[in-house]
Structures are given as structure tokens and as C-alpha cells.
Amino acid sequence: MKKNKYKGRVRRWLIEIVVFVVAIFAIFTVIGHFLIRPAGSELSNKNLKAALTQKRLDYMAIGDSLTEGIGDQTNQGGFVPLLANTIGDISDVNVVSQNFGVAGNTSTQIYKRMTKEKKIQTAIKKADVITITVGGNDVMKVIRTQLMNLTERSFDKPAQAYQKQLTEIFDFIRKYNPDAQVYVLGIYNPFYLNFPDITEMQDVIDHWNQATQEMVMEQKKMYFVPINDLLYQGVDGNRGVTSSNGDIQTITNDALFEEDHFHPNNIGYQIMSDAVAVAYKEHYNEK
């Protein structure tokens, strides 16, 4: 009986010794892989130390379909991951981003989500940088509901309601986080190239953006990023791509997603990211 107990103990010890040796081997293999590398290798000691000590920056994006990334054929989230990478390069930080974009959201719906969803509130509290895309669906709501009787005056009251809602969004963000840098993107006119004679639509977009910009300028550490002039006439303002089918000519905005001619495509999202990056580079050191 005692002999069996002794054998059982020895077996246990042997198993523990084997596990210990395997664990030590694994640890030294990992250390050797990451630390004992020749100078100039892809991950040298210096680079590893930099990666381990790199400061973290929390980036939170909230808004509508432009934040969600509709039209981005890589399904990575539109301009958000592009901007996160650029911020990391500019500030030499490890950017951790969260995307709270929901297609179709008006300013009212964005505000409701902010006030109801704890995840969003937590993200606002932690954020060093916040981007907001808002307003496009407010404009589209007016167009859809008043299409048969649409005039420039149709946008007056909705614009006032939007501005009030935008103030509430700003106040809510500052309630949870008084220090984050907030970049508010303007809206753009996706219809311009196919309907250039409807100048009233461009006037509506311009007035809408102007009002948003004025409101943003009243806030501390908030910055307006215009994108209409970068997108509404196609890439580099070249008035898009014209194709012909008999007597019918079609103009395609090459900065927009070809399946809906409304949302940005991959190039359009890169343009948006670059625009925010320019503003970030100008302001990121401000206290």
C-alpha cells in the first residue's frame, strides 16, 4: 500500500517537473524571439522598448453612416481606422479607437444614444479625441418629408431644431469630458454633379455648415472640419467622371460609393481622414 502511494507521489513529481521544464522552455523561446534579435532587425530591443512604453490615446468616433463607414468596401469602418493610424503617427502614440456610428441617425437619434448607452458614456469619459459626423440625415429628413413642396424655407425650422440638438450634444460631451479634443465634420452635397442647376441645395448645405461652424467655434477645444469642398465635385474637384450611353450623359462623383452615389467610397473616406488629420496636426498640442 505504502509502495503504491510512493509510486503515485513520484509520478506526480515527475509530471510537475516536466510541466515546469516545458514552461521554462516556452518562456525562453518567447524571450529569445522578441529580445535576442540582431541589430536592425524588424523588432529590435529598442523598438520593443518603445512599443512597451508608448503612450496610449483613446479615440472615440460617434455619428451617422459616415462614422459607421457605409461605402467602405474594406468594411473597416470608413475614415475612423485611417484617422486612428494617422493620429498614432503624428503623436507617436498607441491609438485605441471605438466606433459608435449608426447609419441613418439624425442629430436627435445620436443624442438619444449618448444619453442612454453606458458604453458611449464610458467612451466619452475616457476619450482624448472625439470625432462627430452629424447633420446629413437631418437635411435628408427634410427632403424626404417635404419633397413635393421643397423650398429653401423648408429647412429653416429644421435647422433651428438641429442647432438646438447640437448644443445638447456638445453640452453632454463636456459634462462627461471637459478636456477631450472634439472634431466636428461638416456635411456635403452628394447631388451636385448630377443636379448642378439646383443651386438652392448647395446654398442649404453651405448655410447648414456655416451654422455648425459658428456653434463649434463657441466651444473650447472643439474644431470644425469642412469636407463639402473636398467631396461634392469629385476627387481633386475634377467634376467626377462622365460616361455616355447614346444621347444620355451620366456624371459620377468618383469620391462617392458607386452603388448609392451618396456615401463616400474608400477614396472619399481617405479624403475625410486627411482633412481631420490636418486639423488634428494643427491643434493636438493645445492645452
C-alpha positions in Angstrom: 0.0 0.0 0.0 2.8 2.4 1.0 4.7 1.4 -2.1 1.7 2.4 -4.3 1.5 5.8 -2.5 5.2 6.3 -3.1 4.9 5.5 -6.7 1.9 7.9 -7.0 3.9 10.7 -5.4 6.9 10.1 -7.7 4.6 10.1 -10.8 3.1 13.4 -9.6 6.6 14.9 -9.1 7.7 13.8 -12.5 4.6 15.3 -14.1 5.2 18.6 -12.3 8.9 18.6 -13.3 8.0 18.0 -16.9 5.4 20.8 -16.9 7.9 23.2 -15.2 10.6 22.4 -17.8 8.2 22.9 -20.7 7.0 26.2 -19.2 10.6 27.5 -18.8 11.5 26.4 -22.4 8.4 28.3 -23.7 9.3 31.4 -21.8 12.9 31.4 -23.0 11.7 30.8 -26.6 9.4 33.8 -26.4 12.2 35.9 -24.9 14.6 34.8 -27.5 12.2 35.5 -30.3 11.5 39.1 -29.1 14.6 40.2 -27.4 17.6 38.3 -28.7 17.5 39.7 -32.2 20.2 41.2 -34.3 20.5 45.0 -34.6 18.5 46.4 -37.4 16.0 43.5 -37.3 12.3 44.2 -37.7 11.7 44.2 -33.9 14.9 45.2 -32.2 15.3 45.8 -28.4 14.9 49.5 -29.0 11.7 49.1 -30.9 10.3 46.7 -28.4 11.0 49.1 -25.6 9.4 51.9 -27.5 6.3 49.8 -28.1 6.0 48.8 -24.5 6.4 52.4 -23.2 4.4 54.1 -26.0 1.6 56.3 -24.6 -2.0 55.3 -25.2 -4.5 57.7 -26.8 -8.2 56.9 -26.7 -10.2 57.9 -29.8 -14.0 57.8 -29.8 -16.0 58.3 -33.0 -19.7 58.9 -32.9 -22.2 59.8 -35.5 -24.2 58.6 -38.6 -23.3 56.4 -41.6 -20.1 58.4 -42.3 -18.8 57.3 -38.9 -20.1 53.8 -39.4 -18.3 53.7 -42.7 -21.1 52.9 -45.2 -19.5 52.7 -48.7 -16.1 51.5 -47.4 -15.6 48.3 -49.3 -13.0 47.1 -46.9 -15.6 47.0 -44.1 -13.0 48.5 -41.8 -15.1 51.5 -40.6 -14.6 54.3 -43.1 -12.3 57.1 -42.1 -12.1 56.1 -38.4 -9.3 53.5 -38.6 -7.5 55.6 -41.2 -7.5 58.6 -38.9 -6.5 56.5 -35.9 -3.4 55.3 -37.7 -2.5 58.9 -38.7 -3.0 60.2 -35.2 -0.7 57.5 -34.0 1.9 58.5 -36.5 1.6 62.3 -35.7 1.6 61.9 -31.9 3.7 58.8 -31.6 1.1 57.1 -29.5 -0.8 53.8 -29.5 -4.3 54.8 -30.6 -7.2 52.7 -29.2 -10.4 53.6 -31.2 -14.1 52.9 -30.7 -16.7 53.4 -33.4 -20.2 54.4 -32.4 -21.5 55.3 -35.9 -25.0 54.2 -36.9 -26.3 54.7 -40.4 -29.4 56.9 -40.7 -29.0 58.6 -37.3 -30.2 62.2 -37.1 -28.8 64.6 -34.5 -31.7 63.7 -32.2 -31.0 59.9 -32.5 -27.3 60.4 -31.9 -28.1 62.4 -28.8 -30.5 59.8 -27.5 -27.9 57.1 -27.9 -25.4 59.2 -26.0 -27.8 59.7 -23.1 -29.0 56.0 -22.9 -26.0 53.9 -23.7 -23.5 53.4 -20.9 -20.8 52.2 -23.3 -20.9 55.5 -25.1 -20.8 57.5 -21.9 -17.8 55.4 -20.7 -16.1 56.0 -24.1 -16.7 59.8 -23.8 -15.2 59.9 -20.3 -12.0 58.1 -21.5 -11.6 59.8 -24.8 -8.7 62.0 -25.6 -10.0 62.7 -29.1 -13.6 62.6 -30.4 -15.0 62.9 -33.9 -18.6 63.6 -34.8 -20.4 63.3 -38.1 -23.9 64.8 -37.8 -26.4 66.7 -39.8 -26.6 64.9 -43.1 -29.7 62.9 -42.1 -31.4 65.9 -40.7 -31.1 67.5 -44.1 -32.3 64.3 -45.8 -35.3 64.1 -43.5 -36.5 67.4 -44.7 -36.0 66.4 -48.3 -37.9 63.1 -47.8 -40.8 64.6 -45.9 -41.3 67.7 -48.0 -40.2 66.5 -51.4 -43.3 67.7 -53.3 -43.2 71.2 -51.8 -39.5 71.6 -51.1 -38.0 75.1 -51.0 -35.1 76.7 -49.2 -37.5 77.9 -46.5 -38.4 74.3 -45.8 -35.1 74.0 -44.0 -35.4 77.0 -41.7 -37.2 75.4 -38.7 -35.4 72.0 -39.0 -32.1 73.9 -39.0 -33.1 75.6 -35.8 -34.1 72.3 -34.2 -30.8 70.8 -35.4 -28.7 73.6 -33.8 -30.5 73.2 -30.5 -29.8 69.5 -30.6 -26.2 70.0 -31.5 -25.8 72.3 -28.5 -27.2 69.5 -26.3 -24.7 67.0 -27.8 -21.8 69.4 -27.1 -23.1 70.0 -23.5 -23.4 66.3 -22.9 -19.9 65.6 -24.1 -18.5 68.3 -21.9 -20.5 67.1 -18.9 -18.6 63.8 -19.1 -15.3 65.0 -20.5 -14.3 68.7 -20.4 -10.8 68.2 -21.9 -11.1 66.0 -25.0 -10.4 67.5 -28.4 -13.6 67.3 -30.5 -13.6 67.4 -34.3 -17.0 68.0 -35.9 -17.1 67.2 -39.6 -19.4 69.2 -41.9 -21.8 67.8 -44.4 -21.5 67.7 -48.2 -23.8 67.8 -51.2 -23.8 64.4 -52.9 -26.3 65.6 -55.6 -24.3 68.4 -57.0 -22.7 66.8 -60.1 -26.0 65.4 -61.4 -28.1 68.4 -60.5 -25.7 71.4 -60.7 -28.5 73.8 -61.7 -30.3 73.2 -58.3 -28.2 75.9 -56.6 -30.6 76.1 -53.7 -29.4 72.7 -52.5 -25.8 73.9 -52.4 -27.0 77.0 -50.5 -28.7 74.9 -48.0 -25.6 72.8 -47.4 -23.4 76.0 -47.1 -25.8 77.6 -44.6 -26.0 74.4 -42.6 -22.3 74.1 -42.4 -21.8 77.7 -41.6 -24.2 77.5 -38.6 -22.5 74.3 -37.4 -19.1 76.0 -37.7 -20.2 79.1 -35.7 -21.6 76.8 -32.9 -18.3 74.8 -32.8 -16.2 78.0 -32.6 -18.1 78.9 -29.4 -16.8 75.8 -27.7 -13.5 75.2 -26.1 -11.2 72.6 -27.7 -13.7 71.9 -30.5 -12.9 72.2 -34.1 -15.0 72.3 -37.3 -13.7 70.2 -40.3 -15.3 71.2 -43.6 -15.5 68.4 -46.2 -18.0 69.7 -48.7 -15.5 71.4 -51.0 -13.3 68.2 -50.9 -16.1 65.8 -52.0 -19.0 67.5 -53.8 -17.2 67.9 -57.1 -15.3 64.6 -57.0 -11.7 63.8 -56.3 -9.5 66.9 -56.6 -12.5 68.9 -57.7 -12.3 67.4 -61.2 -16.1 67.2 -61.5 -16.2 63.4 -61.4 -16.3 61.0 -64.3 -18.5 61.4 -67.3 -19.8 58.4 -69.2 -22.1 58.3 -72.2 -24.8 55.9 -73.4 -26.2 57.2 -76.6 -27.5 60.7 -76.0 -27.5 60.3 -72.2 -24.5 61.5 -70.3 -24.0 60.4 -66.7 -21.7 62.2 -64.3 -20.3 60.0 -61.5 -18.7 61.6 -58.4 -15.5 59.5 -58.1 -15.3 60.2 -54.4 -18.6 58.5 -53.7 -19.6 54.9 -53.4 -20.8 53.8 -56.9 -23.6 51.6 -55.5 -25.5 54.6 -54.0 -23.7 57.7 -55.2 -24.3 59.1 -51.8 -21.8 57.8 -49.3 -18.0 58.2 -49.7 -16.0 55.4 -51.2 -12.6 54.3 -50.0 -11.0 57.4 -51.6 -13.7 59.6 -50.1 -13.0 58.3 -46.7 -9.3 58.8 -47.1 -10.0 62.4 -48.1 -12.2 62.8 -44.9 -9.4 61.3 -42.7 -6.8 63.6 -44.3 -9.0 66.6 -43.6 -9.4 65.7 -39.9 -5.7 64.9 -39.7 -4.8 68.4 -40.9 -6.9 69.9 -38.1 -5.5 67.5 -35.6 -1.9 68.3 -36.5 -2.7 72.0 -36.0 -4.3 71.6 -32.6 -3.2 68.4 -30.9 -0.6 70.2 -28.7 -3.1 72.7 -27.5 -3.8 72.6 -23.8 
